[in-house]
Amino acid sequence: MTDLTERPSAAVDSRTMSNLLVRVGQARDRQAFRALFDHFAPRIRSFLLQRRVPKAQAEDITQDVMLSVWRRAASFDPAKAGASTWIYTIARNQHIDQFRKAKRAEQMDETDPSLQPEPAPAADDLCEMSESAQSVGAALETLSPDQRQVIDMAFTEGLSHSEIADRLDLPLGTVKSRIRLAMGKLKTTLGDLV
């Protein structure tokens, strides 16, 4: 195929399609994939539409199928099945997966407490949280810059002690010591808030 707009004829034999699929699997041959895509994508879309899949969903599933073909082409074995059998099996499975997901979504109980948002905190709780945040902010200001830096990296960024040590190019023991000293100072300053 020299012209990318050319489409393979409907009479393309299965051996040719299998060879194209093998080329995609072995060499990631983009031209071979283009030929497969041009041949199978409209047919898969039509296959899905015949099964009363909505048009937009049929197009999405077709794209997912062809992406799976690209990713899994190396697992295709022409001795076990032809290219069209292999590709339509992927299409069928994608369709079934989409159908099952839709059914599960329909069966969700919207009144389930685990799906409900957390209630808004009461005004006095918000006031208390604000005061606590101010106290913590003031306590952090009492730390040395080195201690404040490791506390910030550990609690705000969620880094492990090893990651902090790597990032700051410090020994692990130094990082642990700074965190321990900072936590001790914060506990003394904040009391029950820590």
C-alpha positions in Angstrom: 0.0 0.0 0.0 1.6 3.1 -1.1 -1.3 5.5 -0.7 -2.6 5.7 2.8 -6.1 6.3 1.6 -6.3 3.0 -0.3 -8.3 0.4 1.4 -7.8 -3.3 0.9 -10.4 -5.0 -1.1 -13.1 -7.1 0.5 -11.7 -10.1 -1.2 -8.5 -10.0 0.7 -7.7 -13.6 1.8 -7.2 -14.6 5.4 -3.6 -15.6 4.8 -2.8 -12.0 3.8 -4.5 -10.7 7.0 -2.7 -13.2 9.1 0.7 -12.2 7.5 -0.1 -8.6 8.2 -0.9 -9.4 11.9 2.3 -11.4 12.2 4.3 -8.4 10.8 2.6 -6.1 13.4 3.4 -8.6 16.2 7.0 -9.2 15.2 8.2 -5.8 13.8 5.5 -3.3 14.9 5.0 -2.7 11.2 2.8 0.5 11.0 1.8 -0.1 7.4 0.7 -3.6 8.1 -1.4 -2.3 11.1 -2.8 0.5 8.9 -4.0 -2.2 6.4 -5.5 -4.2 9.2 -7.2 -1.2 10.7 -8.6 -0.1 7.3 -9.9 -3.6 6.7 -11.3 -4.5 10.2 -12.3 -1.3 11.9 -15.4 -0.6 9.7 -16.4 -4.3 9.9 -16.0 -4.4 13.7 -18.1 -1.2 14.0 -20.8 -2.7 11.7 -20.6 -5.9 13.8 -21.3 -3.9 17.0 -24.0 -1.8 15.4 -25.8 -5.0 14.3 -25.9 -6.0 18.0 -27.6 -2.7 18.8 -24.6 -1.0 20.4 -25.1 2.7 20.3 -23.1 4.4 17.6 -20.7 6.4 19.9 -20.1 3.3 22.0 -19.5 1.1 18.9 -16.9 3.6 17.8 -15.2 3.6 21.2 -15.2 -0.2 21.4 -13.8 -0.4 17.8 -10.9 1.9 18.8 -10.3 -0.2 21.9 -10.3 -3.4 19.9 -7.8 -2.0 17.4 -5.6 -0.8 20.2 -5.7 -4.2 21.7 -4.8 -5.7 18.3 -1.7 -3.4 18.2 -0.7 -4.2 21.7 -1.3 -8.0 21.6 -0.3 -8.8 18.0 2.8 -10.6 19.2 0.5 -13.2 20.9 -1.2 -14.0 17.6 -0.5 -17.5 16.4 -1.6 -18.1 12.8 -1.5 -21.9 13.4 -4.3 -21.6 16.0 -6.7 -19.2 14.3 -7.0 -16.8 11.4 -6.6 -13.1 11.8 -10.3 -12.3 11.5 -11.2 -15.0 14.1 -8.6 -13.6 16.5 -9.6 -10.0 16.0 -13.4 -10.7 16.2 -12.8 -12.6 19.4 -11.2 -9.5 20.9 -14.2 -7.4 19.6 -16.7 -9.8 21.1 -14.9 -9.8 24.5 -14.7 -6.0 24.5 -18.4 -5.8 23.8 -19.2 -8.3 26.6 -17.0 -6.3 29.0 -18.7 -3.1 28.1 -22.1 -4.7 28.5 -21.2 -6.1 31.9 -19.9 -2.7 33.1 -23.1 -1.0 32.0 -25.2 -3.6 33.9 -23.1 -3.2 37.0 -23.6 0.6 36.8 -27.4 0.1 36.5 -27.4 -2.1 39.6 -25.5 0.3 41.8 -27.6 1.4 44.8 -27.3 5.2 44.9 -28.5 5.2 48.5 -25.6 3.1 49.6 -23.9 5.1 52.4 -20.4 4.4 51.0 -21.4 6.3 47.8 -22.7 9.3 49.7 -20.5 12.4 50.2 -19.3 13.3 53.6 -21.6 15.8 55.4 -20.3 19.3 55.7 -18.6 19.9 59.0 -20.5 22.0 61.6 -19.5 25.7 62.0 -17.9 25.1 65.4 -15.9 22.2 64.0 -14.7 24.5 61.1 -13.7 27.1 63.6 -11.8 24.5 65.7 -10.0 23.2 62.6 -9.0 26.7 61.6 -7.6 27.4 65.1 -5.7 24.1 65.0 -4.3 24.9 61.5 -3.1 28.3 62.8 -1.5 26.6 65.9 0.2 24.1 63.7 1.4 26.8 61.3 2.8 28.8 64.3 4.5 25.7 65.7 6.1 24.9 62.3 7.6 28.5 62.3 9.5 27.6 65.5 11.4 24.8 63.8 14.8 25.3 62.2 14.7 25.6 58.4 16.3 22.2 58.1 13.7 20.6 60.3 10.8 22.4 58.6 12.1 21.2 55.2 12.2 17.5 56.2 8.8 17.7 57.9 7.3 19.4 54.8 8.7 16.8 52.5 7.6 13.9 54.8 4.0 15.1 55.5 3.1 17.4 52.6 4.8 15.6 49.8 4.5 12.2 51.4 8.1 11.2 50.8 9.7 8.4 52.7 12.8 9.0 54.8 15.0 7.4 52.1 13.5 9.6 49.3 14.1 12.7 51.4 17.7 11.6 52.0 18.2 11.0 48.3 16.6 14.3 47.3 18.6 16.4 49.9 21.7 14.3 49.4 21.9 13.7 53.1 22.6 10.5 55.1 19.5 8.6 56.1 20.3 8.9 59.8 20.5 12.7 59.5 17.0 12.8 57.9 15.6 10.6 60.6 17.2 12.6 63.4 15.8 15.9 62.0 12.3 14.5 61.8 12.5 13.0 65.3 13.8 16.3 66.8 11.1 18.3 64.8 8.3 16.0 66.0 9.5 16.2 69.6 9.5 20.0 69.4 6.1 20.1 67.7 4.7 17.7 70.4 6.0 20.0 73.1 4.6 23.1 71.4 1.2 21.7 70.4 0.5 19.2 73.2 -2.8 17.4 72.4 -3.0 18.4 68.8 -0.1 16.1 67.7 
